[in-house]
Amino acid sequence: MKKETKVQKNLTLIYWKGKRYWLGKLVENPEIMSQGRTLKELIENIKDAYYQMTLDDVPVDYRTLEISVGTWPGWTSWRKRWASPNATSSRVNTWTAAGSSPPPRSD
């Protein structure tokens, strides 16, 4: 059996204290972000996120599948209306499925 050698890599964590959690992201991979109740938990979580995002545990016999993600033609104008500062209620964009339509406006 071939012995695997572990390579240690040092990365730079940018972190700050939010209202309830420590938040952080990696300078070298800014798309990798996490949070933790303590700084120690943030560091553990950011390491886990890094391992998952860099695909360290993908088996040799993996498969690939091309998927399509995007928005519909009216997305820009709808997004501007949805995020309007004149809105009478607060809204959170929680739907993400491709091809789904925007939630109905209540105003």
N, C-alpha and C positions, 0 to 999 in steps of 0.2 A: 504494500500500500504506500502510495506517495504521501510524504509528510508535507502538509501545507505550512507555509511560512507566513506569519502575520506581519503586515507592514503597518507601522504606526505613522499617522499623518496628523500634524498639528494644524488646526483651523482656528480662525478668529471669530469669537462670539461677540456680537453687539447685543447688549441687554439693558433693560430698564425695568423699573418697578411701576406696574400699572395700578389701578385702583385695588384689585384683589390678588393679582398674580404677577410673578416675574415673567417678562416677555423677552424673547430674543430671536435672533436670526444669524446665519453664518455669512460673513463677508464674502467668502469664496463661492458660496452658493446661496444668494439672497432669497431664493424661492423656498429654502428650507427654514421654516419658522416653528417655534413651539412656545409653550408656557409651563409654569410650575408654581406650586404654592411657595416653594422655597427656591433659593438659587441652586442648591444641590439637585432638586427635582427638575428644574429647568435644564441643567446640564445633562442629566440622565435622559430627559425627553428629547433634547436636541440631538444627542448621540443616536438614539433610537430612530429618529426621523432621518438622520443622515444615512444610517445603514439601510433603511427602507428605500430611500430615494436613490441611492447609488447601486441598488440591486445586488448587494453582496451575497444574498442567499438564493439567487436564481439558479435552479438546477440546470444541468447540461442539456437536458431534453426539453427545454422551454419551447413555447409556441408564440407566434406573433399574430396580431389581428389589427388591421387598420380600422380605426373608428373615425367618425366625423363629428366634430363639435363646431358650434357656431351660433349665429343669431339669425333672426328673421329680418327681412328688409326694413321693417319699421322700428327696429330696436333703438336706434339713436334718438328719434323723436319721442318714442315711448319712455325711454330712460330719462330724458330731460323732464318730461311731465311728471314722472314717478318721483324724481328726486327734487322736485320744485320746492323752494323754500316757502311758497304760499300754500303748501298742502295743509289740510285741516287736521290730519291725523298722521302719526308716525307710521312708517312702513318699513318692513325688512324684506329684502329680496331673498327668499329661501328656496325658490324653485330653480332647478338647473337642468332638467331633462331636455335633451335636444328635441326640437319640434314642438315643445310646449308653448302655450300662449301665455301672455302676461295675465296676472290677476286682474279682475275687473276693478275699475276705479269707483270709489264710493262718493266722490264729490262732484 
